[in-house]
Amino acid sequence: MDILQIKVQPAIEKKFMTWIDGLFTFTNDRTDLSYDYYINDIALSQLLSHNNFVCPFGRFSDEVQLEFIAQFTGHSNSSLYNKNVELYVCPECADSGCGVYSFKLHMHEDNVIWSDFIFETDYKLNEPSEIWEQFIELGPFTFDKIEYFKIFENLKP
């Protein structure tokens, strides 16, 4: 079995685009709590080599975070056409139209499997996503179901 952890990362102050007086302006006025997924003590963000997308936990409203937890625990489907779970999302809006790293979730009696990792955009409603990159060499990862559900229960706001 693989071991999943979701760890808080050091808070990073970043530049964000803000709409001010009819213009987009870059500001440094936001410091966000950041999380990352660790599988067998390796940050998944490093394995995917991404740097512009974020884990959806600790960053958005409680309602949005609960929706993502429901996706990860198999209690709801994502808005993606292929119903993949959204792993890393746009840091501003979490909208899949901006692009999203996603995976297939497989729930079994004793374990949970993450497989078929891709980067996709889903900006056309009710149409298949545009797949920009597949990570064939990554996964599948198998987690103990009881431990997996504890992790997401502890993330609830």
C-alpha positions as CSV (number, residue, x, y, z in Angstrom):
1,M,0.0,0.0,0.0
2,D,1.1,3.6,-0.7
3,I,0.9,6.2,2.1
4,L,-1.0,9.4,1.4
5,Q,-0.5,12.6,3.5
6,I,-1.8,16.1,2.9
7,K,0.6,18.5,4.5
8,V,0.5,22.3,5.1
9,Q,3.2,24.1,3.1
10,P,4.9,27.3,4.3
11,A,2.6,30.2,3.5
12,I,3.8,32.1,0.5
13,E,3.0,35.6,-0.4
14,K,2.3,35.8,-4.1
15,K,1.3,38.3,-6.7
16,F,-2.4,38.1,-7.7
17,M,-4.3,39.8,-10.4
18,T,-7.1,42.0,-9.0
19,W,-9.7,44.1,-10.8
20,I,-9.3,47.7,-9.7
21,D,-10.9,50.7,-11.3
22,G,-11.5,48.9,-14.6
23,L,-8.0,47.5,-14.9
24,F,-6.3,44.3,-13.9
25,T,-3.6,45.1,-11.3
26,F,-1.1,42.8,-9.7
27,T,-1.0,43.0,-6.0
28,N,1.0,41.3,-3.2
29,D,-1.6,41.6,-0.6
30,R,-2.5,37.9,-0.2
31,T,-0.8,35.2,1.7
32,D,-2.5,31.8,1.3
33,L,-2.3,28.7,3.4
34,S,-1.1,26.0,1.0
35,Y,-1.3,22.2,1.1
36,D,0.2,19.5,-1.0
37,Y,-0.3,15.8,-1.4
38,Y,2.6,13.5,-0.3
39,I,2.7,10.0,-1.5
40,N,5.3,7.8,0.2
41,D,6.9,11.1,1.5
42,I,7.3,12.6,-2.0
43,A,5.3,15.7,-2.9
44,L,3.0,14.9,-5.8
45,S,3.5,18.5,-7.2
46,Q,7.2,17.6,-7.7
47,L,6.3,14.4,-9.6
48,L,4.0,16.4,-11.9
49,S,6.5,19.3,-12.2
50,H,3.8,21.9,-12.0
51,N,4.1,25.3,-10.4
52,N,1.1,27.4,-11.3
53,F,-1.7,25.2,-9.8
54,V,-2.6,24.5,-6.2
55,C,-4.2,21.9,-4.0
56,P,-7.7,23.1,-3.4
57,F,-7.6,22.7,0.4
58,G,-6.9,25.6,2.8
59,R,-7.4,28.2,0.0
60,F,-11.0,28.6,-1.0
61,S,-14.3,28.9,0.8
62,D,-15.5,26.2,3.2
63,E,-18.3,25.3,0.7
64,V,-15.7,24.8,-2.2
65,Q,-13.4,22.8,0.1
66,L,-16.3,20.5,1.1
67,E,-17.2,19.9,-2.6
68,F,-13.6,18.9,-3.3
69,I,-13.6,16.6,-0.2
70,A,-16.8,15.0,-1.6
71,Q,-15.0,14.4,-4.9
72,F,-12.0,12.7,-3.2
73,T,-14.2,10.5,-1.1
74,G,-16.4,9.4,-4.0
75,H,-19.5,11.2,-2.6
76,S,-19.9,13.4,-5.7
77,N,-18.5,13.7,-9.2
78,S,-16.5,16.6,-10.4
79,S,-17.8,19.0,-13.0
80,L,-15.3,17.5,-15.5
81,Y,-16.9,15.7,-18.5
82,N,-14.8,12.6,-17.7
83,K,-15.7,12.8,-14.0
84,N,-12.0,12.8,-12.9
85,V,-11.2,14.1,-9.5
86,E,-9.6,17.6,-9.6
87,L,-6.2,17.4,-8.0
88,Y,-4.5,20.8,-8.6
89,V,-6.6,23.7,-9.7
90,C,-6.3,27.4,-10.7
91,P,-5.2,29.4,-7.6
92,E,-7.6,32.2,-8.4
93,C,-10.9,30.5,-9.1
94,A,-10.5,26.7,-9.0
95,D,-12.3,26.6,-12.4
96,S,-11.4,23.7,-14.7
97,G,-11.6,26.0,-17.7
98,C,-8.3,27.4,-16.6
99,G,-6.8,23.9,-16.5
100,V,-6.7,21.2,-13.9
101,Y,-4.5,18.3,-13.0
102,S,-6.9,15.3,-12.4
103,F,-7.0,11.6,-11.9
104,K,-9.4,8.6,-12.0
105,L,-10.7,7.6,-8.6
106,H,-11.4,3.9,-7.9
107,M,-13.1,3.0,-4.7
108,H,-12.9,-0.7,-3.6
109,E,-14.0,-2.5,-0.4
110,D,-10.6,-2.1,1.4
111,N,-8.6,0.4,-0.7
112,V,-8.8,3.5,-2.8
113,I,-6.8,3.8,-6.1
114,W,-5.6,7.0,-7.9
115,S,-4.7,6.4,-11.6
116,D,-4.6,7.9,-15.0
117,F,-3.2,11.4,-14.1
118,I,-3.7,14.1,-16.8
119,F,-3.6,17.8,-17.2
120,E,-6.8,19.0,-19.0
121,T,-9.0,22.0,-19.7
122,D,-12.7,21.8,-19.5
123,Y,-14.0,25.1,-20.9
124,K,-16.7,23.7,-23.2
125,L,-19.7,22.6,-21.2
126,N,-20.9,19.0,-21.8
127,E,-18.0,18.2,-24.1
128,P,-14.9,16.1,-23.5
129,S,-12.0,17.9,-21.9
130,E,-9.0,18.9,-24.0
131,I,-6.1,16.8,-22.7
132,W,-2.8,18.7,-22.7
133,E,-0.6,16.1,-21.0
134,Q,-0.8,12.5,-19.7
135,F,1.4,11.2,-16.9
136,I,1.6,7.6,-18.0
137,E,4.6,6.8,-15.7
138,L,2.8,8.1,-12.6
139,G,0.8,5.7,-10.4
140,P,-1.4,4.0,-9.9
141,F,-1.3,4.6,-6.1
142,T,-3.2,2.4,-3.7
143,F,-4.3,3.6,-0.3
144,D,-5.9,1.9,2.7
145,K,-9.5,3.0,2.6
146,I,-9.9,3.6,6.4
147,E,-6.7,5.8,6.6
148,Y,-7.7,7.6,3.4
149,F,-11.1,8.6,4.7
150,K,-9.6,9.8,8.0
151,I,-7.3,12.2,6.1
152,F,-10.2,13.8,4.3
153,E,-12.4,13.9,7.5
154,N,-9.6,15.8,9.2
155,L,-9.5,18.3,6.3
156,K,-13.1,19.4,6.7
157,P,-13.4,23.1,7.7
